[in-house]
Amino acid sequence: MDEETFNKTLRSFLKKVGINAQREIEQAVRKAVEDGTLRGDETLAASVVLRVPELDLDVTIEESLRLE
C-alpha cells in the first residue's frame, strides 16, 4: 500500500463529502425556513452513514445541528 496515495485520495473523498453535505444541508434549511416548515430556531438531528463494503465497514455518525 502506498500511504501517500491512500492519504491523498482519502482526504479528497472526505473534502468532497464535507463540501457537498454542507451545501445540501444549507440549501434545505434555507428553503424550509422560507416556506415556513422551520422557524429557524430549531435543533435538527443529522446523521451520516459511512460504508466501505470491501472493508465490511458500516458506521453511522450522528450530531445535532443548532440553527440558533
Secondary structure, DSSP 8 states (H G I E B T S, - for coil): --HHHHHHHHHHHHHHHHHHHHHHHHHHHHHHHHTTS--S--EEEEEEEEEEGGGTEEEEEEEEEE--
